[in-house]
Amino acid sequence: MHRRDVLKAVAGTSVITSVASTATAERSDGPSTDVRYRGTRIFEYEPERDGVAYTEKFRSKELRSTVGRTVVTIDRGVVAERELPERYRDRTSAFSVEFEDVAYLATIETFAEKEADIKRQAKSSSEPTVSSIDTVPLYSYSDTSTDLSERTGPISVIWDTFRDADQIQYEMQNLDVWSGKCWCSALPSKDRYVILDDGSTPAQHAGFAKGTGYLGAQWHARLWDLPDGRVVAQPHYDTADHCQIALECDFRFDETRDKVVDSFTSNVGDYSADMQWAGNGDGYTDDESADGWAKIITRN
């Protein structure tokens, strides 16, 4: 995903706007049949006493046929000023960042139906699968309280180890620090959600991260407890600005999945991992770093 942006000043508000901002709606090939919107992603920032509030929006002409308008809000929150690139700190007035992007947007109810479709297609494909995949959420999503949610990444690690998310977080955070094995970074994280079989959409129950040596960048995994006792994770790589300030995103989904699994199976105990086809290798942004396979960790 390439983001080429230029800086403007409009009525006292700093705006970074895309060179190209046309919008079209497309259908992706493969398992995902969600509407794929190409348009403009917008981050609006407002300095506050305790940080910088942001609202994330997406603008596309094709949204009008879905929600009756061309702009929808997909996330909001507050970040510390130090989390912004240096050139955007110490601002006293509102500013925004805009760049051309792709988003997969739908209601949570629609996404639940799509996940069920993908699971059925995965079972009928030529790739080997197991019945346990049927009850595992396939993706993480942005704020579920907004009109439309955004699919943000694939679930690609499953622990079938009689451990809950907090225990796994503790074990990963307490690996040896001096050898660089510990996943104990304290960098910021947003809430993300999964869709469970009963229709509930919990935010992550735990998580861990590991710095990369580049200021602000990290390997990161969010964890969710499932009702059947298993734990799932959505691992990814975060660039220094979490893809908010005109940097090129690089989620490295499979690479991060492998790092998480290797760290756990090599350092926590007598565990191993098997690959299972999940069918969730596309359907979020334009990133192509996920292959649709999940790793299931079990005790030997």
Contacts in CASP RR format, 6 or more apart in sequence:
PFRMAT RR
TARGET T0000
AUTHOR 0000-0000-0000
METHOD contacts of the structure
MODEL  1
MHRRDVLKAVAGTSVITSVASTATAERSDGPSTDVRYRGTRIFEYEPERD
GVAYTEKFRSKELRSTVGRTVVTIDRGVVAERELPERYRDRTSAFSVEFE
DVAYLATIETFAEKEADIKRQAKSSSEPTVSSIDTVPLYSYSDTSTDLSE
RTGPISVIWDTFRDADQIQYEMQNLDVWSGKCWCSALPSKDRYVILDDGS
TPAQHAGFAKGTGYLGAQWHARLWDLPDGRVVAQPHYDTADHCQIALECD
FRFDETRDKVVDSFTSNVGDYSADMQWAGNGDGYTDDESADGWAKIITRN
1 101 0 8 1.000
1 102 0 8 1.000
1 248 0 8 1.000
1 249 0 8 1.000
1 285 0 8 1.000
1 286 0 8 1.000
1 287 0 8 1.000
2 248 0 8 1.000
3 18 0 8 1.000
3 99 0 8 1.000
3 100 0 8 1.000
3 101 0 8 1.000
3 246 0 8 1.000
3 247 0 8 1.000
3 248 0 8 1.000
3 249 0 8 1.000
4 18 0 8 1.000
4 19 0 8 1.000
4 99 0 8 1.000
4 100 0 8 1.000
5 16 0 8 1.000
5 17 0 8 1.000
5 18 0 8 1.000
5 19 0 8 1.000
5 97 0 8 1.000
5 98 0 8 1.000
5 99 0 8 1.000
5 246 0 8 1.000
6 16 0 8 1.000
6 17 0 8 1.000
6 19 0 8 1.000
7 14 0 8 1.000
7 15 0 8 1.000
7 16 0 8 1.000
8 14 0 8 1.000
8 15 0 8 1.000
8 16 0 8 1.000
8 17 0 8 1.000
9 15 0 8 1.000
12 93 0 8 1.000
13 93 0 8 1.000
13 94 0 8 1.000
13 95 0 8 1.000
13 96 0 8 1.000
14 91 0 8 1.000
14 93 0 8 1.000
14 95 0 8 1.000
14 96 0 8 1.000
15 95 0 8 1.000
15 96 0 8 1.000
15 97 0 8 1.000
15 98 0 8 1.000
16 96 0 8 1.000
16 97 0 8 1.000
16 98 0 8 1.000
16 99 0 8 1.000
16 245 0 8 1.000
16 246 0 8 1.000
17 98 0 8 1.000
18 40 0 8 1.000
18 98 0 8 1.000
18 99 0 8 1.000
18 100 0 8 1.000
19 100 0 8 1.000
20 100 0 8 1.000
21 39 0 8 1.000
21 40 0 8 1.000
21 59 0 8 1.000
21 98 0 8 1.000
21 100 0 8 1.000
22 38 0 8 1.000
22 39 0 8 1.000
23 37 0 8 1.000
23 38 0 8 1.000
23 39 0 8 1.000
23 40 0 8 1.000
23 59 0 8 1.000
23 60 0 8 1.000
23 61 0 8 1.000
23 62 0 8 1.000
23 63 0 8 1.000
23 70 0 8 1.000
24 37 0 8 1.000
24 38 0 8 1.000
24 39 0 8 1.000
24 60 0 8 1.000
24 61 0 8 1.000
24 62 0 8 1.000
25 35 0 8 1.000
25 36 0 8 1.000
25 37 0 8 1.000
25 38 0 8 1.000
25 60 0 8 1.000
25 62 0 8 1.000
26 35 0 8 1.000
26 36 0 8 1.000
26 37 0 8 1.000
26 38 0 8 1.000
27 33 0 8 1.000
27 35 0 8 1.000
27 36 0 8 1.000
28 34 0 8 1.000
28 36 0 8 1.000
28 104 0 8 1.000
28 282 0 8 1.000
28 283 0 8 1.000
30 282 0 8 1.000
31 117 0 8 1.000
31 118 0 8 1.000
31 121 0 8 1.000
31 122 0 8 1.000
31 279 0 8 1.000
31 280 0 8 1.000
31 281 0 8 1.000
31 282 0 8 1.000
32 104 0 8 1.000
32 114 0 8 1.000
32 118 0 8 1.000
32 282 0 8 1.000
32 283 0 8 1.000
33 114 0 8 1.000
33 117 0 8 1.000
34 104 0 8 1.000
34 105 0 8 1.000
34 106 0 8 1.000
34 110 0 8 1.000
34 111 0 8 1.000
34 114 0 8 1.000
34 151 0 8 1.000
34 283 0 8 1.000
35 62 0 8 1.000
35 66 0 8 1.000
35 104 0 8 1.000
35 105 0 8 1.000
35 106 0 8 1.000
36 102 0 8 1.000
36 103 0 8 1.000
36 104 0 8 1.000
36 283 0 8 1.000
37 58 0 8 1.000
37 60 0 8 1.000
37 62 0 8 1.000
37 63 0 8 1.000
37 102 0 8 1.000
37 103 0 8 1.000
37 104 0 8 1.000
37 105 0 8 1.000
38 60 0 8 1.000
38 100 0 8 1.000
38 101 0 8 1.000
38 102 0 8 1.000
39 58 0 8 1.000
39 59 0 8 1.000
39 60 0 8 1.000
39 100 0 8 1.000
39 101 0 8 1.000
39 102 0 8 1.000
39 103 0 8 1.000
40 58 0 8 1.000
40 59 0 8 1.000
40 60 0 8 1.000
40 98 0 8 1.000
40 99 0 8 1.000
40 100 0 8 1.000
40 101 0 8 1.000
41 56 0 8 1.000
41 57 0 8 1.000
41 58 0 8 1.000
41 59 0 8 1.000
41 98 0 8 1.000
41 99 0 8 1.000
41 100 0 8 1.000
41 101 0 8 1.000
41 103 0 8 1.000
42 56 0 8 1.000
42 57 0 8 1.000
42 58 0 8 1.000
42 59 0 8 1.000
42 71 0 8 1.000
42 96 0 8 1.000
42 97 0 8 1.000
42 98 0 8 1.000
43 54 0 8 1.000
43 55 0 8 1.000
43 56 0 8 1.000
43 57 0 8 1.000
43 96 0 8 1.000
43 97 0 8 1.000
43 98 0 8 1.000
43 244 0 8 1.000
43 245 0 8 1.000
44 54 0 8 1.000
44 55 0 8 1.000
44 56 0 8 1.000
44 57 0 8 1.000
44 94 0 8 1.000
44 96 0 8 1.000
45 52 0 8 1.000
45 53 0 8 1.000
45 54 0 8 1.000
45 84 0 8 1.000
45 88 0 8 1.000
45 91 0 8 1.000
45 94 0 8 1.000
45 95 0 8 1.000
45 96 0 8 1.000
45 97 0 8 1.000
46 52 0 8 1.000
46 53 0 8 1.000
46 54 0 8 1.000
46 94 0 8 1.000
47 53 0 8 1.000
47 81 0 8 1.000
47 91 0 8 1.000
47 92 0 8 1.000
47 93 0 8 1.000
47 94 0 8 1.000
48 78 0 8 1.000
50 78 0 8 1.000
51 78 0 8 1.000
51 79 0 8 1.000
51 80 0 8 1.000
51 81 0 8 1.000
52 78 0 8 1.000
52 79 0 8 1.000
52 80 0 8 1.000
52 81 0 8 1.000
52 84 0 8 1.000
53 76 0 8 1.000
53 77 0 8 1.000
53 78 0 8 1.000
54 76 0 8 1.000
54 77 0 8 1.000
54 78 0 8 1.000
54 79 0 8 1.000
54 244 0 8 1.000
55 73 0 8 1.000
55 75 0 8 1.000
55 76 0 8 1.000
55 77 0 8 1.000
56 73 0 8 1.000
56 74 0 8 1.000
56 75 0 8 1.000
56 76 0 8 1.000
56 142 0 8 1.000
56 244 0 8 1.000
57 71 0 8 1.000
57 72 0 8 1.000
57 73 0 8 1.000
57 74 0 8 1.000
58 71 0 8 1.000
58 72 0 8 1.000
58 74 0 8 1.000
58 101 0 8 1.000
58 103 0 8 1.000
58 105 0 8 1.000
58 150 0 8 1.000
59 70 0 8 1.000
59 71 0 8 1.000
60 70 0 8 1.000
60 103 0 8 1.000
61 70 0 8 1.000
63 69 0 8 1.000
63 70 0 8 1.000
63 71 0 8 1.000
63 72 0 8 1.000
63 105 0 8 1.000
64 70 0 8 1.000
66 105 0 8 1.000
66 148 0 8 1.000
67 147 0 8 1.000
67 148 0 8 1.000
72 105 0 8 1.000
72 146 0 8 1.000
72 147 0 8 1.000
72 148 0 8 1.000
73 146 0 8 1.000
73 147 0 8 1.000
74 103 0 8 1.000
74 105 0 8 1.000
74 142 0 8 1.000
74 143 0 8 1.000
74 146 0 8 1.000
74 148 0 8 1.000
74 149 0 8 1.000
74 150 0 8 1.000
75 142 0 8 1.000
75 143 0 8 1.000
75 146 0 8 1.000
75 150 0 8 1.000
75 190 0 8 1.000
76 143 0 8 1.000
77 190 0 8 1.000
79 188 0 8 1.000
80 188 0 8 1.000
81 89 0 8 1.000
81 90 0 8 1.000
82 89 0 8 1.000
83 188 0 8 1.000
84 241 0 8 1.000
84 245 0 8 1.000
85 240 0 8 1.000
85 241 0 8 1.000
85 245 0 8 1.000
88 95 0 8 1.000
88 245 0 8 1.000
97 244 0 8 1.000
97 245 0 8 1.000
97 246 0 8 1.000
99 246 0 8 1.000
101 285 0 8 1.000
101 286 0 8 1.000
102 285 0 8 1.000
102 286 0 8 1.000
103 150 0 8 1.000
103 285 0 8 1.000
104 150 0 8 1.000
104 151 0 8 1.000
104 283 0 8 1.000
104 284 0 8 1.000
104 285 0 8 1.000
105 148 0 8 1.000
105 149 0 8 1.000
105 150 0 8 1.000
105 151 0 8 1.000
106 114 0 8 1.000
106 148 0 8 1.000
106 149 0 8 1.000
106 151 0 8 1.000
107 147 0 8 1.000
107 148 0 8 1.000
107 149 0 8 1.000
108 141 0 8 1.000
108 144 0 8 1.000
108 149 0 8 1.000
108 195 0 8 1.000
108 201 0 8 1.000
111 139 0 8 1.000
111 141 0 8 1.000
111 149 0 8 1.000
111 151 0 8 1.000
111 195 0 8 1.000
112 195 0 8 1.000
112 199 0 8 1.000
115 137 0 8 1.000
115 138 0 8 1.000
115 139 0 8 1.000
115 195 0 8 1.000
118 138 0 8 1.000
118 279 0 8 1.000
118 280 0 8 1.000
119 133 0 8 1.000
119 134 0 8 1.000
119 138 0 8 1.000
121 279 0 8 1.000
122 129 0 8 1.000
122 133 0 8 1.000
122 277 0 8 1.000
122 278 0 8 1.000
122 279 0 8 1.000
123 129 0 8 1.000
123 133 0 8 1.000
123 134 0 8 1.000
125 277 0 8 1.000
125 279 0 8 1.000
127 277 0 8 1.000
127 279 0 8 1.000
128 276 0 8 1.000
128 277 0 8 1.000
129 276 0 8 1.000
129 277 0 8 1.000
129 278 0 8 1.000
130 276 0 8 1.000
132 158 0 8 1.000
132 160 0 8 1.000
132 230 0 8 1.000
132 276 0 8 1.000
132 296 0 8 1.000
133 276 0 8 1.000
133 277 0 8 1.000
133 278 0 8 1.000
133 294 0 8 1.000
135 197 0 8 1.000
135 226 0 8 1.000
135 228 0 8 1.000
136 155 0 8 1.000
136 158 0 8 1.000
136 226 0 8 1.000
136 230 0 8 1.000
136 232 0 8 1.000
136 278 0 8 1.000
136 294 0 8 1.000
137 155 0 8 1.000
137 194 0 8 1.000
137 195 0 8 1.000
137 196 0 8 1.000
137 224 0 8 1.000
137 226 0 8 1.000
137 232 0 8 1.000
138 154 0 8 1.000
138 155 0 8 1.000
138 278 0 8 1.000
138 279 0 8 1.000
138 280 0 8 1.000
139 151 0 8 1.000
139 152 0 8 1.000
139 153 0 8 1.000
139 154 0 8 1.000
139 155 0 8 1.000
139 194 0 8 1.000
139 195 0 8 1.000
139 234 0 8 1.000
139 280 0 8 1.000
139 284 0 8 1.000
140 151 0 8 1.000
140 152 0 8 1.000
140 153 0 8 1.000
140 154 0 8 1.000
140 155 0 8 1.000
140 192 0 8 1.000
140 193 0 8 1.000
140 194 0 8 1.000
140 222 0 8 1.000
140 234 0 8 1.000
141 149 0 8 1.000
141 150 0 8 1.000
141 151 0 8 1.000
141 152 0 8 1.000
141 192 0 8 1.000
141 193 0 8 1.000
141 194 0 8 1.000
141 195 0 8 1.000
141 201 0 8 1.000
142 149 0 8 1.000
142 150 0 8 1.000
142 152 0 8 1.000
142 192 0 8 1.000
142 193 0 8 1.000
143 149 0 8 1.000
143 191 0 8 1.000
143 193 0 8 1.000
144 193 0 8 1.000
144 201 0 8 1.000
149 193 0 8 1.000
150 284 0 8 1.000
151 283 0 8 1.000
151 284 0 8 1.000
152 192 0 8 1.000
152 234 0 8 1.000
152 284 0 8 1.000
152 285 0 8 1.000
153 234 0 8 1.000
153 236 0 8 1.000
153 251 0 8 1.000
153 253 0 8 1.000
153 284 0 8 1.000
153 290 0 8 1.000
154 234 0 8 1.000
154 253 0 8 1.000
154 278 0 8 1.000
154 280 0 8 1.000
154 281 0 8 1.000
154 284 0 8 1.000
154 290 0 8 1.000
154 292 0 8 1.000
155 194 0 8 1.000
155 232 0 8 1.000
155 233 0 8 1.000
155 234 0 8 1.000
155 278 0 8 1.000
155 280 0 8 1.000
155 294 0 8 1.000
156 233 0 8 1.000
156 234 0 8 1.000
156 235 0 8 1.000
156 253 0 8 1.000
156 254 0 8 1.000
156 257 0 8 1.000
156 278 0 8 1.000
156 280 0 8 1.000
156 290 0 8 1.000
156 292 0 8 1.000
156 293 0 8 1.000
156 294 0 8 1.000
156 295 0 8 1.000
157 221 0 8 1.000
157 232 0 8 1.000
157 233 0 8 1.000
157 235 0 8 1.000
157 257 0 8 1.000
157 260 0 8 1.000
157 261 0 8 1.000
157 294 0 8 1.000
157 295 0 8 1.000
157 297 0 8 1.000
158 230 0 8 1.000
158 231 0 8 1.000
158 232 0 8 1.000
158 233 0 8 1.000
158 276 0 8 1.000
158 294 0 8 1.000
158 295 0 8 1.000
158 296 0 8 1.000
158 297 0 8 1.000
159 168 0 8 1.000
159 230 0 8 1.000
159 231 0 8 1.000
159 232 0 8 1.000
159 233 0 8 1.000
159 264 0 8 1.000
159 297 0 8 1.000
160 230 0 8 1.000
160 296 0 8 1.000
160 297 0 8 1.000
160 298 0 8 1.000
161 168 0 8 1.000
161 231 0 8 1.000
161 271 0 8 1.000
161 297 0 8 1.000
161 298 0 8 1.000
161 299 0 8 1.000
162 229 0 8 1.000
162 299 0 8 1.000
163 171 0 8 1.000
163 231 0 8 1.000
164 205 0 8 1.000
164 225 0 8 1.000
164 229 0 8 1.000
164 231 0 8 1.000
165 204 0 8 1.000
165 205 0 8 1.000
165 206 0 8 1.000
165 207 0 8 1.000
165 223 0 8 1.000
165 224 0 8 1.000
165 225 0 8 1.000
165 231 0 8 1.000
166 205 0 8 1.000
166 206 0 8 1.000
168 206 0 8 1.000
168 223 0 8 1.000
168 231 0 8 1.000
168 264 0 8 1.000
169 206 0 8 1.000
169 207 0 8 1.000
169 208 0 8 1.000
169 223 0 8 1.000
171 264 0 8 1.000
171 268 0 8 1.000
172 182 0 8 1.000
172 183 0 8 1.000
172 208 0 8 1.000
172 260 0 8 1.000
172 263 0 8 1.000
172 264 0 8 1.000
172 268 0 8 1.000
173 182 0 8 1.000
173 183 0 8 1.000
173 184 0 8 1.000
173 208 0 8 1.000
174 182 0 8 1.000
174 184 0 8 1.000
175 181 0 8 1.000
175 182 0 8 1.000
175 183 0 8 1.000
175 184 0 8 1.000
175 263 0 8 1.000
175 267 0 8 1.000
175 268 0 8 1.000
176 182 0 8 1.000
176 267 0 8 1.000
177 184 0 8 1.000
181 263 0 8 1.000
181 267 0 8 1.000
182 210 0 8 1.000
183 208 0 8 1.000
183 209 0 8 1.000
183 210 0 8 1.000
183 219 0 8 1.000
183 221 0 8 1.000
183 260 0 8 1.000
183 263 0 8 1.000
184 208 0 8 1.000
184 210 0 8 1.000
185 208 0 8 1.000
185 209 0 8 1.000
185 210 0 8 1.000
185 211 0 8 1.000
185 218 0 8 1.000
185 220 0 8 1.000
186 209 0 8 1.000
187 209 0 8 1.000
187 211 0 8 1.000
187 216 0 8 1.000
187 218 0 8 1.000
187 220 0 8 1.000
187 238 0 8 1.000
188 242 0 8 1.000
189 207 0 8 1.000
189 209 0 8 1.000
189 220 0 8 1.000
189 222 0 8 1.000
190 242 0 8 1.000
191 203 0 8 1.000
191 204 0 8 1.000
192 203 0 8 1.000
192 204 0 8 1.000
192 222 0 8 1.000
192 234 0 8 1.000
193 201 0 8 1.000
193 202 0 8 1.000
193 203 0 8 1.000
193 204 0 8 1.000
194 201 0 8 1.000
194 202 0 8 1.000
194 224 0 8 1.000
194 232 0 8 1.000
194 234 0 8 1.000
195 201 0 8 1.000
196 202 0 8 1.000
196 226 0 8 1.000
196 227 0 8 1.000
197 227 0 8 1.000
198 227 0 8 1.000
202 224 0 8 1.000
204 222 0 8 1.000
204 223 0 8 1.000
204 224 0 8 1.000
205 223 0 8 1.000
205 224 0 8 1.000
205 225 0 8 1.000
206 222 0 8 1.000
206 223 0 8 1.000
207 220 0 8 1.000
207 221 0 8 1.000
207 222 0 8 1.000
207 223 0 8 1.000
207 233 0 8 1.000
208 220 0 8 1.000
208 221 0 8 1.000
208 223 0 8 1.000
209 218 0 8 1.000
209 219 0 8 1.000
209 220 0 8 1.000
209 221 0 8 1.000
209 238 0 8 1.000
210 218 0 8 1.000
210 219 0 8 1.000
210 220 0 8 1.000
210 259 0 8 1.000
211 217 0 8 1.000
211 218 0 8 1.000
211 219 0 8 1.000
212 218 0 8 1.000
212 219 0 8 1.000
212 237 0 8 1.000
214 240 0 8 1.000
215 240 0 8 1.000
216 238 0 8 1.000
216 240 0 8 1.000
217 237 0 8 1.000
217 238 0 8 1.000
217 239 0 8 1.000
217 240 0 8 1.000
218 237 0 8 1.000
218 238 0 8 1.000
219 235 0 8 1.000
219 237 0 8 1.000
219 238 0 8 1.000
219 256 0 8 1.000
219 259 0 8 1.000
219 260 0 8 1.000
220 235 0 8 1.000
220 236 0 8 1.000
220 237 0 8 1.000
220 238 0 8 1.000
220 256 0 8 1.000
221 233 0 8 1.000
221 234 0 8 1.000
221 235 0 8 1.000
221 236 0 8 1.000
221 256 0 8 1.000
221 260 0 8 1.000
222 233 0 8 1.000
222 234 0 8 1.000
223 231 0 8 1.000
223 232 0 8 1.000
223 233 0 8 1.000
224 231 0 8 1.000
224 232 0 8 1.000
224 233 0 8 1.000
225 231 0 8 1.000
226 232 0 8 1.000
233 260 0 8 1.000
235 253 0 8 1.000
235 256 0 8 1.000
235 257 0 8 1.000
235 259 0 8 1.000
235 260 0 8 1.000
236 251 0 8 1.000
236 252 0 8 1.000
236 253 0 8 1.000
236 256 0 8 1.000
237 250 0 8 1.000
237 251 0 8 1.000
237 252 0 8 1.000
237 255 0 8 1.000
237 256 0 8 1.000
239 247 0 8 1.000
239 248 0 8 1.000
239 249 0 8 1.000
239 250 0 8 1.000
240 247 0 8 1.000
241 247 0 8 1.000
243 249 0 8 1.000
249 285 0 8 1.000
249 287 0 8 1.000
250 287 0 8 1.000
250 289 0 8 1.000
251 285 0 8 1.000
251 287 0 8 1.000
251 289 0 8 1.000
251 290 0 8 1.000
252 289 0 8 1.000
253 287 0 8 1.000
253 289 0 8 1.000
253 290 0 8 1.000
254 289 0 8 1.000
254 290 0 8 1.000
254 291 0 8 1.000
254 293 0 8 1.000
255 289 0 8 1.000
257 294 0 8 1.000
257 295 0 8 1.000
258 295 0 8 1.000
261 273 0 8 1.000
261 295 0 8 1.000
261 297 0 8 1.000
264 271 0 8 1.000
264 297 0 8 1.000
265 271 0 8 1.000
265 272 0 8 1.000
265 273 0 8 1.000
265 297 0 8 1.000
270 299 0 8 1.000
270 300 0 8 1.000
271 297 0 8 1.000
271 298 0 8 1.000
271 299 0 8 1.000
271 300 0 8 1.000
272 297 0 8 1.000
272 298 0 8 1.000
272 300 0 8 1.000
273 295 0 8 1.000
273 296 0 8 1.000
273 297 0 8 1.000
273 298 0 8 1.000
274 295 0 8 1.000
274 296 0 8 1.000
274 298 0 8 1.000
275 293 0 8 1.000
275 294 0 8 1.000
275 295 0 8 1.000
275 296 0 8 1.000
276 293 0 8 1.000
276 294 0 8 1.000
276 295 0 8 1.000
276 296 0 8 1.000
277 292 0 8 1.000
277 293 0 8 1.000
277 294 0 8 1.000
278 292 0 8 1.000
278 293 0 8 1.000
278 294 0 8 1.000
279 292 0 8 1.000
279 293 0 8 1.000
280 290 0 8 1.000
280 292 0 8 1.000
280 294 0 8 1.000
281 290 0 8 1.000
281 291 0 8 1.000
281 292 0 8 1.000
282 288 0 8 1.000
282 290 0 8 1.000
282 292 0 8 1.000
END
